[in-house]
Amino acid sequence: MIVYEPREKARNCETLDKLRAMAADQNPPWDPATRIERALAVVVTAMTEIHGGEWRSQVDHQAKVVAVVPY
């Protein structure tokens, strides 16, 4: 079993704040773009918790590519 040590919070916690705001929304939007943003916010938050540092997501709809990378 892999055990992850907690890391210090990233200086930029915008993604986590966005995720919390979306979770608190009483009437969540169901359009595909917002669903993608929500899913990416979850992944970015998990990557920050596991690896520390600052992470960002990028979506290119024309190339059909989604990336989650460190700053």
N, C-alpha and C positions, 0 to 999 in steps of 0.2 A: 504494500500500500504506500502510495506517495503522500507524504505529509508536507504541506506548504507552511512556511513560516510567514507570519504576518509582516507586511512591509509598511514603511511609513507612507502616509498619504501623499499623493502627488500634489504638486503646487497648483495644478489646474484641475479642479474638481467639477468643471462645468458639465461634463458628461453625466456624472452621478446626480448632480442637481437636476438635469433635464430628465433623467430616468425617474427620479422621485416625483417630479411635477407630472410626468405622464401617468405614473401609477396612481396619483391622487385624483386624476381627472375622472369625473363621474360619468361623462359621456364620451368614452374613448372613440376617436375616429378610426374607421376601418379601411381607409384608403390604403392601397399597397405601399405608397411612398412612406407613410407614417409607420406602417408595420415594419418596414425595413429599418427605419431610424430607431424604433424601439428595440428591435433585435440587436442592432449594432451597439446600442447603448449598453445592453446587457453584456455583450462580448467585451467591449472596451473596459467596462467595470471589472469583469472577471480577470482580464489580462493585467490590469493595474494591481489587483489584489494578489495575483499569483507572482507576477514578475517585478512589481514596483515600477516606478518611473511614470512617465506620461505617455499615453497612447491616444491615437486618433483613428477614425475610420474614414474611408473614402469610397465613394460609389461612382462608377462610370457606367451609365445605363447604355450608352452606345456600344461600348466594348463588352458589356455584360460581365463586369469585373467588380468585385467587392474586396477591399483590403482593410485589414486592421494592422497598423504599424506603429512602432514607437516614434515619438518626436525626434 
